[in-house]
Amino acid sequence: MMVFWAVILVVLFVLLFRWIEGNRTHERDAGNQRAIELLKERLARGEISEEEYERLRRRLED
């Protein structure tokens, strides 16, 4: 019976960890998307060149 509860506890910890990591990934992706949108706006206004836009976009996507 003790082994059963230990397995349940481990499974719950694994699920909790995966859920937390999933949320962090989603937040990071949302932040990167906003940053890329800002880069697009700066490119459209002529504040940065196409080369600089590509360089910064690649850095954000890595």
Summary of the structure (lengths in Angstrom):
residues: 62
radius of gyration: 20.6
end to end distance: 46.8
largest distance: 68.0
contacts: 127
relative contact order: 0.09
helix: 90%
strand: 0%
